[in-house]
Amino acid sequence: MPRAKLVLVDDEELLRNSLAKSFSNDGLDVIECGSAEEARGVLSQGDYDAAIIDLRLPDGSGLDLAREMMQRCPSAPVIVLTAYSTVDGAVEAIKLGAYDYLTKPVPLDKLALTVRRALETSKLRSEVSDVRRDLQSRFGLTSIVAADPAMRKVLELVEEVARSDARTIMVRGESGAGKSLIARAIHYGSPRQDRPFVQITCTTLQDTLLESELFGHERGAFTDAKAMKRGLFEVADGGTVFLDEVSEMSDRLQAKVLQVLDDQTFRRIGGVEDLRVNVRIVAATNRDIEQLVREHQFREDLYYRLNVIPVFLPPLRQRKEDIPELVRRFIGVYSREFRKAVVEVAPGGMEILMSHSWPGNVRELKNVVERAVLLAKGTVLQPEELVIGAPIQTAASSFRIPPEGIVLEELERDLLVQALGMAKGNLVKTAKLLGITRDTLRYRIKKYGLKVPSE
């Protein structure tokens, strides 16, 4: 592990040398500077992890230097040293963002403790910065493929909406077109990006459970409410709530969501206190919500509140210029996951992909590439390896129970052994072949005491 780099700026040579020796013995890489000019030279050479600055320097103000260092390297904490007569300057440094200030003469153990804590802060800031960069890379606007002009127009609108103060956005599009990616891009392209992004699909939970997930509940609100639970609106305060398939929400819950939109308040189930939150709501649906409003299956007032800024996501068949780049990305993802050397699609294979209508949109394309990479024999996907629109084979259509009957567990065990052999022990491939999760596969392997062959 590289040693943490500490910049020590003090014109008292004896003190500076003594502190540098002590910190070096503690495992730090210390850079000594006797003046502001020397410190500015260090700034031009690269990053550092923390700095100690005496506010009284022979060639300028330590306060000015501290300000400059904090601007140049915001993640590196600055500790200021000051004599009694310049405490006001130290207080000013704290207001500017300095980590701490200590009055000379400072006990070495106290300074060492402050430096350790400052370095921990620096490490935490660096980790947070790395996480933010990773989230931006995975979910920001740059993560969305937009080679097609139709998709580029969508992203232009998304970028503008993300930076705005809009509280409600409706993302419209067919199933599998990428509505959740757009919702995340809106969040991570907005000033709310440092606050939570929470997502819930309104079709996955019963009405009462969905209400509890969204609004939370108080202890004792119902039979199983053994403790207070915060809802997603509360958790996402300052951030974004993504309501996927919002058109499937019951009329009662629609009314409660409308209240959040109207006055940014709600109550937990069983609660008596109004809670105030500041959230942006991104809603998505693949249904004709206007028709639902006309049929009185969706509240008209909620529709108008959600549909302030509609974002229409075109289906993949209307943005085919995106297909080659999407395929390249998916190949990269699944080649790493399955440890395969696949790098591209043969020209004939790409023609097949470009000519398909993709009723399942990007999700269908992703599944086709995933299966092809999983079963690929070489580094280039051939046309015959791209199985599109293959009928789903069920046990009833592919297997007939003989007149004498079967032992189901023996059949299951035999299928597991066959799949493990075909996949050469690769659990990811085996699970894909059987259409089950890896956790389920591990359970079955343990249940039957099977030996996993080595790859």
Secondary structure, DSSP 8 states (H G I E B T S, - for coil): ----EEEEE-S-HHHHHHHHHHHHHTT-EEEEESSHHHHHHHHTT---SEEEEESEETTEEHHHHHHHHHHH-TTS-EEEEE-GGGHHHHHHHHHHT-SEEEESS--HHHHHHHHHHHHHHHHHHHHHHHHHHHHHHHHSGGGS---SHHHHHHHHHHHHHHHS--SEEEEE--TTS-HHHHHHHHHHTSTTTTS-EEEEETTSS-HHHHHHHHHEE-TTSSTT--S-EE-HHHHTTTSEEEEETGGGS-HHHHHHHHHHHHHSEE--BT--S-EE---EEEEEESS-HHHHHHTTSS-HHHHHHHTTSEEE---GGG-GGGHHHHHHHHHHHHHHHHT----EE-HHHHHHHHH---TTHHHHHHHHHHHHHHH-SSSEE-GGG---S-----HHHH----TT---HHHHHHHHHHHHHHHTTT-HHHHHHHHT--HHHHHHHHHHHT------
